[in-house]
Amino acid sequence: MSFEFFVANRYLRARRKEAVISIITAISVIGVAAGVTALIVSLAVNNGFRSTLQRNLLGATAHVDVLAKESGGGITNWRELSGKLRTLPHVVSAEPVLYAQVFINGVTGSHVAELKGVEGGSSGPLSHLKQGSLDQLNPAEGLPGIIIGARMQQALGVALNGRLMVISPQGTMTPFGVRPGSSFFRVVGVFETGFNDVDENWAYASMKKVQSISSLKDVVNSIEMRLDDINLAPQVAKEAAKVIGPSYEAATWEEQNQEIMKALNMERIVTWITIGLIELIAALNILITLVMMVMEKYRDIAILISMGARQRQIRRIFFTQGLLIGFVGTAIGLIVGYTFCYFADKYKLIPLDAQIYPLNFVPFEPNWTDGIWVAAAAIFVSFCATIYPARNATKIAPAEVLRYE
């Protein structure tokens, strides 16, 4: 054990007459621990929302969307384009889809929904079927099939194989105006992605049936591309732009959800600023502790200097004190923070209102890399708080202090 560490450790063990210093030292440790814990938990929540929303968004939507530049134009040569897009590197699938805003009447209620016409692909929410089968979307006889989300099923009060009425405001033009298109469907499947917005508002039917109910010709309004690596979306979008021509555009999932990503980034910055104030308060406590320690230990410091202790050794004593407070507080904060995140995520301790939030509970996903730089920042702040009292301790003149001893 080094001389500086031995003395710093002894100084931190305050005796009864120095109880105030002991209390402030404990408050300093608690302040550092509270700041580290709060930062780890806040970053875990931010990471959890970001990754969960990203997984749900990418599970429900495409990595790259090919869209018509002119509103309402649609994609007429979608069969040709889909074939070409499937040949691009890293493209797993390129599925034409048609979206239509519809009104669905069920047994116990009605619901406004996004009806999505597909050619039979099983990606996205359709890969999360918990009831039914995709094979019945376009049966040879009987009512056409429809697949709905689990939350929509609850709202409509319909069971598997139950009947629904779908009304499209984009119907047939008559001399008296637009006549809404309508048709009966049979529920042939129910999916559940865990993303409340999708499970409550999305439904799937065959492409031809959605075109028919919307009074559209053989067009689609999007070709959804899925990749083997989502990070390559910008690169694939550029390659797709060369294939689709000037009438269409390729948009990545990040571009289509940039508002959500910006909000999460801003939340992360605000978290840093807010929790940083807690660390500054803890640093102020460390500063006060060491300044008071220097004042209390004038005689001891003078004796150490008169016995041959060098100024840099005296500085190191108080540097070590501040770092010990920082290390102990940081260690406690990391343990408490990561432990809380583990149990809060495992047992879903903080539920959310499904009517307001897209998730049913607050997700906690702490990263070990966050712990490294959070710990480094806390210890650095603790070290900075020791600079003034450590320098002040070396200005003590032993002769002046010990003159009347």
C-alpha positions in Angstrom: 0.0 0.0 0.0 1.4 3.4 -1.0 2.0 6.2 1.5 -0.5 8.5 -0.2 -3.2 5.8 -0.3 -2.6 4.9 3.4 -2.9 8.5 4.6 -5.9 9.2 2.3 -7.7 6.1 3.6 -7.0 7.1 7.2 -8.3 10.7 6.6 -11.6 9.4 5.2 -12.2 7.4 8.4 -13.3 10.5 10.3 -13.2 10.5 14.1 -16.0 11.7 16.3 -14.9 15.3 16.4 -14.9 15.3 12.6 -18.4 13.9 12.2 -19.5 16.7 9.9 -16.8 15.7 7.4 -17.8 12.1 7.6 -21.4 13.0 6.8 -20.4 15.2 3.9 -18.2 12.4 2.6 -21.1 10.0 2.8 -23.3 12.5 1.0 -20.6 12.8 -1.7 -20.5 9.1 -2.2 -24.3 8.9 -2.4 -24.4 11.8 -4.9 -21.9 10.1 -7.2 -23.8 6.8 -6.9 -27.2 8.5 -7.5 -25.9 10.3 -10.6 -24.3 7.1 -12.1 -27.4 5.1 -11.3 -29.8 7.6 -12.8 -27.6 7.9 -15.9 -27.4 4.1 -16.4 -31.2 3.7 -16.0 -32.0 6.7 -18.2 -29.7 5.5 -21.0 -31.1 1.9 -20.6 -34.6 3.3 -21.1 -33.5 5.4 -24.1 -31.7 2.3 -25.6 -34.7 0.2 -24.9 -37.2 2.4 -26.6 -34.9 3.0 -29.5 -34.1 -0.7 -30.1 -37.7 -1.9 -29.4 -39.2 0.8 -31.7 -36.7 0.0 -34.3 -37.3 -3.7 -34.1 -41.1 -3.2 -34.3 -40.9 -0.6 -37.1 -38.6 -2.9 -39.1 -40.8 -5.8 -38.3 -43.9 -4.0 -39.6 -42.4 -1.9 -42.4 -39.8 -2.2 -45.1 -36.1 -1.4 -45.0 -36.4 0.4 -48.3 -39.7 1.6 -50.0 -40.1 2.4 -53.7 -42.7 5.0 -54.1 -44.2 7.1 -56.8 -43.0 10.7 -56.8 -46.4 12.1 -57.8 -49.1 11.7 -55.3 -51.9 9.4 -56.4 -50.0 8.1 -59.4 -49.2 4.7 -58.1 -46.8 2.2 -59.7 -48.2 0.6 -62.8 -45.2 -1.5 -63.9 -44.8 -3.0 -60.5 -44.3 -6.6 -61.7 -41.3 -5.7 -63.8 -39.8 -3.4 -61.1 -40.3 -6.0 -58.4 -38.4 -8.6 -60.5 -35.5 -6.2 -61.1 -35.3 -5.1 -57.5 -35.0 -8.7 -56.2 -31.8 -9.1 -58.2 -30.0 -6.3 -56.3 -27.3 -7.3 -53.8 -28.4 -7.7 -50.2 -32.1 -7.6 -51.2 -34.0 -10.5 -49.5 -37.5 -9.7 -50.9 -39.2 -7.0 -52.9 -43.0 -7.2 -52.3 -45.6 -4.9 -54.1 -48.2 -3.6 -51.7 -51.3 -1.4 -51.9 -52.4 0.6 -48.9 -56.0 1.8 -48.4 -57.7 3.7 -45.6 -60.9 1.8 -44.8 -63.7 1.5 -42.2 -64.3 -1.9 -40.7 -67.5 -3.0 -39.0 -67.3 -5.8 -36.6 -69.6 -7.6 -34.1 -69.2 -5.2 -31.1 -67.7 -2.1 -32.8 -66.2 -0.3 -35.8 -62.7 0.6 -36.5 -60.7 2.8 -38.9 -57.9 0.8 -40.3 -55.0 0.6 -42.8 -55.9 -2.2 -45.2 -52.8 -3.5 -46.9 -53.1 -5.5 -50.2 -50.4 -8.1 -50.6 -49.5 -10.8 -53.1 -49.1 -13.5 -50.5 -45.8 -12.6 -48.8 -45.2 -13.7 -45.2 -42.9 -10.9 -44.1 -43.6 -8.1 -41.5 -46.6 -8.6 -39.2 -47.7 -11.6 -41.3 -44.7 -13.5 -39.9 -46.2 -13.1 -36.4 -49.5 -15.0 -37.0 -50.9 -16.5 -33.8 -54.1 -17.8 -35.4 -55.1 -18.8 -38.9 -53.2 -19.2 -42.1 -52.1 -17.1 -45.1 -53.4 -19.7 -47.5 -57.0 -18.5 -47.1 -56.4 -14.8 -48.1 -57.7 -15.5 -51.6 -59.9 -18.6 -51.4 -61.4 -20.3 -54.5 -64.9 -19.8 -53.2 -66.7 -18.0 -50.4 -65.9 -14.7 -48.8 -62.4 -13.2 -49.4 -60.0 -13.5 -46.5 -58.7 -10.8 -44.2 -56.0 -10.9 -41.5 -56.2 -8.5 -38.7 -54.1 -7.5 -35.6 -54.8 -8.9 -32.2 -55.9 -5.6 -30.7 -58.2 -4.9 -33.6 -59.7 -8.3 -33.1 -60.5 -7.3 -29.5 -62.0 -3.9 -30.6 -64.2 -5.5 -33.2 -65.2 -8.5 -31.1 -64.7 -11.0 -33.9 -63.4 -14.5 -33.7 -61.4 -16.5 -36.2 -63.6 -17.3 -39.3 -65.9 -14.5 -38.3 -67.3 -12.0 -40.8 -66.4 -8.4 -41.2 -67.7 -5.6 -43.4 -65.0 -3.3 -45.0 -66.0 0.1 -46.4 -63.6 2.1 -48.5 -64.3 5.9 -49.0 -62.4 5.7 -52.3 -65.2 4.1 -54.3 -66.9 4.4 -57.7 -67.7 7.8 -59.2 -71.4 8.3 -60.0 -73.5 11.2 -61.1 -74.3 11.8 -57.5 -70.7 11.7 -56.3 -68.4 9.0 -55.0 -70.1 5.8 -53.9 -68.0 4.1 -51.2 -66.8 0.6 -52.0 -67.8 -2.1 -49.6 -67.4 -5.9 -49.2 -67.7 -8.6 -46.7 -64.5 -10.5 -45.6 -63.9 -13.6 -43.5 -61.2 -13.4 -40.7 -58.7 -16.0 -41.7 -55.8 -15.0 -39.5 -54.8 -12.9 -36.5 -51.2 -11.5 -36.0 -49.6 -10.0 -32.9 -46.3 -8.1 -33.2 -46.2 -6.4 -29.8 -46.3 -3.0 -31.5 -49.7 -1.7 -30.4 -50.2 0.7 -33.3 -49.7 -2.0 -35.8 -51.7 -4.6 -33.9 -54.6 -2.2 -33.6 -54.7 -0.4 -36.9 -53.4 -2.8 -39.6 -55.2 -5.4 -41.7 -54.2 -7.5 -44.7 -56.1 -8.8 -47.7 -55.3 -10.0 -51.2 -54.0 -7.4 -53.7 -56.8 -7.9 -56.2 -59.5 -7.5 -53.5 -58.0 -4.2 -52.2 -57.7 -2.9 -55.7 -61.3 -3.8 -56.3 -62.7 -2.3 -53.1 -60.7 0.9 -53.8 -61.9 1.1 -57.5 -58.3 1.0 -58.7 -56.7 -0.6 -61.7 -53.7 -2.9 -61.6 -51.5 -0.5 -59.6 -49.7 -0.5 -56.3 -48.5 2.4 -54.3 -45.3 0.8 -52.9 -42.7 -1.9 -53.4 -41.3 -2.9 -50.0 -37.7 -4.2 -50.0 -36.2 -6.1 -47.1 -32.5 -6.5 -46.8 -30.1 -8.9 -45.1 -28.4 -6.0 -43.3 -30.5 -2.9 -42.4 -27.4 -0.8 -42.2 -27.0 -1.1 -45.9 -30.3 0.6 -46.6 -28.8 3.9 -47.9 -26.5 2.0 -50.2 -29.3 -0.3 -51.6 -31.6 2.7 -52.0 -29.0 4.3 -54.3 -28.8 1.2 -56.3 -32.5 0.9 -56.5 -32.8 4.5 -57.8 -30.8 3.5 -60.8 -33.3 0.7 -61.6 -36.6 2.3 -61.0 -36.1 5.5 -63.1 -36.9 9.1 -62.5 -40.7 8.6 -61.9 -40.1 6.8 -58.6 -38.0 7.2 -55.5 -36.4 4.9 -53.0 -36.8 5.9 -49.3 -35.0 4.2 -46.4 -36.7 3.3 -43.1 -34.6 6.0 -41.4 -35.8 8.7 -43.7 -39.4 7.6 -43.2 -39.1 7.6 -39.4 -36.6 10.4 -38.9 -39.0 12.3 -36.6 -39.0 9.4 -34.1 -35.2 9.1 -34.3 -34.7 12.8 -33.8 -37.0 12.7 -30.7 -35.0 9.8 -29.2 -31.7 11.6 -29.9 -33.0 14.8 -28.3 -34.2 12.8 -25.3 -30.7 11.3 -24.9 -29.1 14.8 -24.9 -31.6 16.1 -22.4 -30.9 13.1 -20.2 -27.2 13.8 -20.3 -27.7 17.5 -19.3 -30.2 16.7 -16.5 -28.2 13.8 -14.9 -25.0 15.8 -15.4 -26.3 18.3 -12.9 -26.5 15.6 -10.3 -22.8 14.7 -11.0 -21.9 18.4 -10.6 -23.7 18.5 -7.2 -21.8 15.4 -6.2 -18.5 17.1 -7.3 -19.3 20.1 -5.3 -19.8 17.9 -2.2 -16.4 16.3 -2.8 -14.9 19.8 -3.1 -16.4 20.9 0.1 -15.3 17.7 1.9 -11.7 18.1 0.8 -11.6 21.8 1.6 -12.9 21.1 5.1 -10.5 18.2 5.4 -7.5 20.5 4.5 -8.7 23.0 7.1 -9.0 20.3 9.8 -5.7 18.7 8.8 -3.5 21.8 8.7 -1.4 20.5 11.7 -1.1 17.0 10.3 -0.1 18.3 6.9 2.5 20.6 8.5 3.9 17.7 10.4 4.1 15.5 7.3 5.9 18.3 5.4 8.3 18.9 8.3 9.1 15.2 8.3 10.1 15.2 4.7 6.8 14.7 2.7 7.0 16.3 -0.6 4.4 18.7 -2.0 3.4 16.2 -4.8 2.9 13.6 -2.1 0.6 15.9 -0.2 -1.3 16.7 -3.5 -1.6 12.9 -4.2 -3.1 12.3 -0.8 -6.1 14.6 -1.6 -6.3 13.5 -5.2 -6.5 9.9 -3.8 -9.3 10.9 -1.4 -11.4 12.4 -4.2 -10.8 9.4 -6.4 -11.7 7.0 -3.6 -15.0 8.8 -3.2 -15.5 8.7 -6.9 -14.6 5.0 -7.3 -16.8 3.9 -4.4 -19.8 6.0 -5.6 -19.3 4.9 -9.2 -19.1 1.2 -8.2 -22.3 1.5 -6.1 -24.1 3.4 -8.9 -23.1 0.8 -11.5 -24.2 -2.1 -9.4 -27.5 -0.5 -8.4 -28.2 0.8 -11.9 -27.5 -2.5 -13.8 -29.3 -4.6 -11.2 -32.4 -2.4 -11.4 -32.4 -2.5 -15.2 -32.1 -6.3 -15.2 -35.1 -6.9 -12.9 -37.2 -4.1 -14.3 -36.9 -5.4 -17.8 -37.2 -9.1 -16.9 -40.4 -8.6 -14.8 -41.8 -5.6 -16.7 -42.0 -3.6 -13.6 -43.2 -0.4 -15.3 -46.3 -0.9 -17.4 -47.6 1.6 -20.0 -51.1 2.5 -21.1 -51.6 0.7 -24.4 -54.1 3.5 -25.4 -51.3 6.1 -25.3 -48.0 4.3 -25.9 -47.0 1.9 -28.7 -45.5 -0.5 -26.1 -47.1 -2.3 -23.1 -44.2 -1.7 -20.7 -41.0 0.4 -20.4 -38.1 -1.5 -21.9 -34.7 -1.4 -20.2 -31.7 -2.4 -22.4 -28.4 -1.2 -20.7 -25.2 -1.4 -22.8 -22.0 -2.4 -21.1 -20.2 0.3 -23.2 -22.4 2.9 -21.5 -21.1 1.8 -18.1 -17.5 2.3 -19.2 -17.9 6.0 -20.3 -20.4 6.8 -17.5 -17.9 5.5 -14.9 -15.0 7.4 -16.6 -17.0 10.6 -16.6 -18.0 10.3 -12.9 -14.4 9.6 -11.9 -13.1 12.4 -14.0 -15.6 14.9 -12.4 -14.5 13.6 -9.0 -10.9 14.1 -9.9 -11.5 17.7 -11.1 -13.1 18.5 -7.7 -9.9 17.6 -5.9 -7.6 20.0 -7.9 -8.2 23.1 -5.8 -8.1 21.6 -2.3 -5.0 19.5 -3.3 -3.2 22.6 -4.5 -4.3 24.5 -1.4 -2.9 21.8 0.9 0.6 22.3 -0.5 0.6 26.1 0.3 0.7 25.4 4.1 3.8 26.7 5.8 4.9 24.2 8.5 6.6 26.9 10.6 3.6 29.1 10.8 1.2 26.2 11.7 3.5 24.6 14.3 4.8 27.9 15.9 2.4 27.7 18.8 2.2 23.9 19.1 
